[in-house]
Amino acid sequence: MSTDGLADETHGHIHSAGCEGMVIIVTAAHHSIWRHLYDSMHAAQKPKSKLKFVTLDKESNMSTQWRREEFLRICSKEELAEKAQDLKVTAPVKKSQETRYNLDPGSFFVNRFWGRRLDGVAINEALKIEHILEFKRSP
């Protein structure tokens, strides 16, 4: 994919490889683009912005994030879990996960939700908004 002719602020988002031999290269390109986008969003903030980027250096899962005080001030883990119930419908069970799902469908979705790994998060405590910028593909 060529980026010739695209404006400087436009980036393709690479997220899959066509063959096994390209996986490492495509993953490295994805991470490079993601870091650039994230750094650009962070750098473009206006001085009075209330947006705080909280996962600049490392990624973590939903459960780990909700142990942090700034997340708990936005909403409790229970409130988020309640709102996340709608996600069950939009996230199909993969073939490789069917056995775990069949054992206990309710806890399967709860565990899958809290195990989702975040690539980037920004929060606005003043407005009580969390922006999940990207999830990893696999929980």
Number of C-alpha atoms within 10 A of each C-alpha: 5 6 10 7 7 10 8 8 7 10 13 12 12 16 12 11 13 8 7 7 9 11 14 11 11 16 15 12 15 17 16 13 16 20 16 13 16 20 13 12 11 15 10 10 12 9 7 6 9 14 18 17 18 15 15 15 9 9 17 16 17 17 15 12 20 18 12 10 10 17 19 14 12 19 14 14 16 9 11 13 14 10 9 14 13 10 12 16 9 7 11 9 16 9 8 8 11 12 12 12 16 10 10 10 14 12 12 17 19 14 12 15 20 18 16 17 21 20 22 22 19 19 19 17 15 10 10 12 14 18 13 12 12 12 17 13 10 8 13
